[in-house]
Amino acid sequence: MHTKRIFSATTTLALTLAVAACSDPSTNSGQTGSASQSNSATSAAHTSYDVTSIPTVEEIAALVPEEIKARGTLRNGASTGYAPAEYMASDGQTPIGYDIDINRALAKVMGLTDATTKHAEFPTIIPALGTKFDVGLSSFTITAEREQQVNMVSYLNVGSAWGVAAGNPKSFDPSNPCGATIAVQTGTAQETYAATLSQECTAAGKAQITIMPHDMQTDIATKLIGGQYDATLADSTVIGYTGAQSAGKIEQLGDTFESAPQGVAVSKDDEKLTTAVQAALQYLMDNGYLSDILASYGAQDAALSTADINPAAK
């Protein structure tokens, strides 16, 4: 079940790595990660997983819709400002990250000759499924609301974490965020959670939270280090990875909390593709490929063992 990994170091990340988050800190889904787990990404180089050894599984390939078979390409949409899941290489044009590698692995299992990932702003990905994109691998937290829009196939379980400049110079207190300035990614569950926290602050007669949303999050790291923000709220994998790339100038504050499952988004109108994605993900899980892909980004502990369709509705 262990699979061979071949890595290629191709780029060193800039300090402006994205620290946006897409997991829902208000949803307790069981397994909770730890701070040490989320900080396990230590390499500054892009490590790309070689999917050439992953075989085509004929019974899974038979599930793929004819239009996609004829095209030969699995088209993914991702907001590429979210390392280590999806971000841009040093050329500013090539999407890289574990979600990009997972998309390529899915295409291999499905017998497709190619897999592409195109950048899209996070809120625009779901509306484009079934037309511009076949799948959305962009760290989507699985929620009942999203399951009303698209089919979600689970593959990861990721917690949330607070990130601050080294030494916490703003003395940010996660237990009392009222009055703080917090950076988040636009359209994510974390933005919603920050708004809920702010409402709780004002209801208690305290100062509201100043929420700073960003479409790409490419400037959060420098602004956090520069003292413009008190903290950022992000997936634990993002905080850990960004901290590693910032040479210790950004650190996680407190433990990872409230894990939630993430899923591959597929159009509600494409049940056949949904079934193919579920089967291919389960194959990657069962044969160790998913854990190996995530391990090249220090995120192997996030892998799920069961690919479920729309688990929030169960």
C-alpha positions in Angstrom: 0.0 0.0 0.0 3.0 2.3 0.3 3.6 4.2 -2.9 6.8 5.6 -4.3 7.3 9.4 -4.1 9.5 11.4 -6.4 9.9 15.1 -5.6 11.4 17.9 -7.6 12.5 21.2 -6.0 11.6 23.9 -8.4 11.0 27.1 -6.5 11.4 29.0 -3.2 8.3 30.6 -2.0 8.1 34.4 -1.4 7.2 35.7 2.1 3.9 36.7 0.7 2.5 33.2 0.8 -1.3 33.1 1.2 -2.6 32.5 4.6 -6.3 32.3 3.7 -8.5 29.6 5.3 -11.4 27.6 4.1 -12.2 25.3 7.0 -15.1 26.2 9.3 -13.9 26.9 12.8 -17.4 26.8 14.2 -18.0 23.2 13.1 -16.8 20.4 15.4 -16.4 17.4 13.2 -14.6 15.0 15.5 -10.9 14.6 14.9 -8.9 17.7 15.9 -5.3 18.3 14.8 -2.5 19.7 16.9 -0.2 22.7 16.6 2.9 20.4 16.1 1.0 18.5 13.4 0.2 21.7 11.5 3.8 23.0 11.7 5.3 19.9 10.0 5.9 21.6 6.7 9.5 22.6 6.8 10.8 22.7 3.2 10.9 26.0 1.4 11.0 24.3 -2.0 8.1 23.2 -4.1 7.8 19.5 -3.8 5.7 18.0 -6.7 4.3 14.5 -6.5 5.1 12.2 -9.4 1.8 10.6 -10.4 3.2 8.5 -13.3 3.2 5.4 -11.2 -0.5 5.6 -10.4 -2.4 3.2 -12.5 -5.6 3.6 -14.4 -8.4 1.6 -12.8 -10.6 0.4 -15.6 -13.8 0.1 -13.6 -13.4 3.6 -12.4 -12.5 4.9 -15.8 -15.8 3.4 -17.0 -17.7 5.7 -14.7 -16.3 8.9 -16.3 -18.8 10.9 -18.5 -18.3 10.5 -22.2 -17.7 14.2 -22.7 -14.7 14.2 -20.3 -13.4 11.0 -21.7 -13.4 12.5 -25.2 -11.7 15.6 -24.0 -9.2 13.6 -22.0 -8.7 16.3 -19.4 -10.0 16.8 -15.9 -10.4 20.6 -15.5 -10.0 21.9 -11.9 -10.7 25.4 -10.6 -8.8 26.7 -7.6 -8.0 30.0 -5.9 -4.3 29.8 -6.1 -3.4 32.0 -3.1 -3.5 29.3 -0.5 -0.3 27.4 0.1 0.3 24.6 0.6 -3.0 23.5 -1.0 -2.9 25.6 -4.1 -0.6 28.5 -5.0 1.5 29.8 -7.9 5.1 28.7 -8.6 7.8 31.4 -8.9 6.9 32.0 -12.6 3.5 33.4 -11.3 1.6 31.3 -13.9 2.0 27.7 -12.9 -0.5 26.4 -10.2 1.2 24.1 -7.7 0.2 22.5 -4.3 -1.3 19.3 -3.0 -4.8 20.0 -4.5 -3.2 20.3 -7.9 -1.3 17.0 -7.4 -4.6 15.3 -6.2 -6.4 16.5 -9.4 -3.6 15.0 -11.5 -3.8 11.7 -9.5 -7.6 11.6 -10.0 -7.1 12.0 -13.7 -4.6 9.1 -13.7 -7.0 6.7 -11.9 -9.8 7.8 -14.3 -7.7 7.0 -17.4 -7.5 10.6 -18.6 -4.4 11.9 -20.3 -4.3 15.3 -18.7 -5.3 17.4 -15.7 -5.4 21.1 -15.6 -5.9 23.7 -12.8 -6.9 27.3 -13.6 -6.9 30.1 -11.2 -10.3 31.6 -10.2 -11.4 33.8 -7.4 -12.7 31.6 -4.6 -16.4 32.7 -4.7 -16.5 32.1 -8.5 -15.5 28.5 -8.6 -18.7 26.7 -7.6 -20.9 28.7 -10.1 -18.4 27.6 -12.9 -18.7 23.9 -12.2 -20.1 21.9 -15.1 -19.2 24.6 -17.6 -15.7 26.0 -17.1 -14.5 23.4 -14.6 -15.2 19.8 -14.0 -14.1 19.8 -10.3 -13.3 22.3 -7.6 -10.3 21.3 -5.6 -9.7 24.5 -3.6 -9.9 23.5 0.1 -13.7 23.8 0.2 -15.0 23.0 3.7 -18.0 20.7 3.4 -21.1 22.5 4.7 -24.9 21.8 4.3 -25.2 25.1 2.4 -22.5 24.1 -0.1 -24.1 20.7 -0.5 -27.3 22.4 -1.7 -25.3 24.0 -4.5 -22.9 21.2 -5.5 -22.0 17.6 -4.6 -19.1 17.4 -2.2 -16.8 14.4 -1.9 -14.7 14.3 1.3 -11.0 13.8 1.2 -9.4 15.9 4.0 -10.0 16.9 7.6 -8.4 20.2 8.5 -8.6 22.4 11.6 -8.3 26.1 12.0 -5.6 28.1 13.7 -4.6 31.7 14.5 -1.5 33.1 13.0 0.4 36.1 14.4 3.8 37.8 13.9 6.6 36.1 15.8 6.4 36.8 19.5 2.8 38.1 19.2 3.8 41.8 19.4 0.2 42.9 19.3 -0.6 40.7 22.3 -3.5 39.2 20.4 -5.7 37.0 22.7 -7.8 34.4 20.8 -10.1 34.1 23.8 -10.9 37.8 23.6 -10.6 39.0 19.9 -12.8 42.0 20.4 -11.3 45.2 19.0 -8.6 43.3 17.0 -7.9 43.6 13.3 -8.0 40.1 11.7 -7.2 39.1 8.1 -9.2 36.4 6.3 -9.9 35.2 2.8 -13.0 36.5 1.0 -15.9 34.1 0.8 -14.6 31.5 3.2 -16.1 30.0 6.3 -13.5 31.8 8.3 -14.7 35.2 7.2 -18.2 34.2 8.4 -16.8 32.9 11.7 -14.9 36.2 12.2 -18.2 38.1 11.6 -19.9 35.9 14.2 -17.2 36.6 16.7 -17.5 40.3 16.0 -21.3 40.2 16.6 -20.7 38.4 19.9 -18.3 41.2 20.9 -20.8 44.0 20.2 -23.6 42.1 21.9 -21.4 42.0 25.0 -20.8 45.7 24.8 -17.2 45.3 23.5 -15.5 46.7 20.5 -16.2 45.0 17.2 -13.6 43.1 15.3 -12.1 44.8 12.2 -12.2 42.1 9.5 -9.8 42.5 6.6 -10.9 40.2 3.7 -8.6 39.6 0.7 -9.3 37.9 -2.5 -5.9 36.2 -2.9 -4.3 36.8 0.5 -0.9 37.3 -1.2 -0.2 40.3 1.0 -1.4 39.1 4.3 2.0 37.7 5.5 3.9 41.0 4.9 1.1 43.1 6.5 0.9 40.8 9.5 4.7 41.0 10.0 4.6 44.7 9.4 2.1 45.2 12.2 -1.0 46.2 10.1 -3.0 43.2 11.4 -3.2 41.7 14.8 -3.8 38.1 13.6 -5.1 36.0 10.8 -7.4 33.0 11.0 -6.6 30.2 8.6 -6.5 26.5 8.0 -3.9 24.9 10.3 -2.0 23.6 7.3 -1.7 27.1 5.9 -0.5 28.7 9.2 2.1 26.0 9.7 3.3 26.1 6.1 3.4 29.9 5.9 5.3 30.0 9.2 7.9 27.7 7.8 8.4 29.8 4.7 8.6 33.1 6.7 11.7 31.9 8.5 9.9 32.1 11.8 8.4 35.6 11.3 4.9 34.2 11.5 3.8 31.6 14.1 0.8 29.7 15.1 -0.9 31.0 18.3 -2.5 28.3 20.4 -3.6 24.9 19.3 -5.5 23.9 16.2 -9.2 23.8 16.9 -12.5 22.6 15.4 -11.5 20.3 12.6 -13.9 20.1 9.6 -13.9 17.9 6.5 -13.0 19.4 3.1 -14.3 18.1 -0.2 -14.0 18.0 -4.0 -16.9 20.0 -5.4 -18.7 18.6 -8.5 -21.8 19.9 -10.3 -25.1 18.7 -8.9 -26.1 18.0 -12.6 -23.2 15.5 -13.0 -24.0 12.5 -10.8 -21.8 10.2 -13.0 -18.7 12.4 -12.5 -19.5 12.6 -8.8 -19.5 8.8 -8.6 -16.2 8.6 -10.5 -14.5 11.2 -8.3 -15.7 9.4 -5.2 -14.4 6.0 -6.5 -11.1 7.5 -7.6 -10.6 9.3 -4.2 -11.3 6.1 -2.3 -8.8 4.3 -4.5 -6.1 6.9 -3.7 -6.9 6.6 0.0 -6.9 2.8 0.1 -3.6 2.5 -1.7 -1.7 5.2 0.2 -1.4 7.7 -2.6 -3.4 10.4 -0.9 -1.3 10.3 2.2 1.9 10.3 0.1 0.8 13.3 -1.9 0.0 15.2 1.3 3.2 14.1 3.0 5.2 16.0 0.4 3.6 19.2 1.8 3.8 18.2 5.5 0.0 17.6 5.6 -0.3 13.8 5.6 -2.2 13.8 8.9 -5.1 15.6 7.2 -6.0 12.6 4.9 -9.3 11.0 5.4 -9.8 7.2 5.0 -13.3 7.3 3.5 -14.5 9.4 0.6 -18.1 10.2 1.3 -20.6 12.1 -1.0 -22.3 15.0 0.8 -21.5 13.8 4.3 -22.9 17.0 5.9 -26.4 15.8 4.9 -26.0 12.4 6.5 
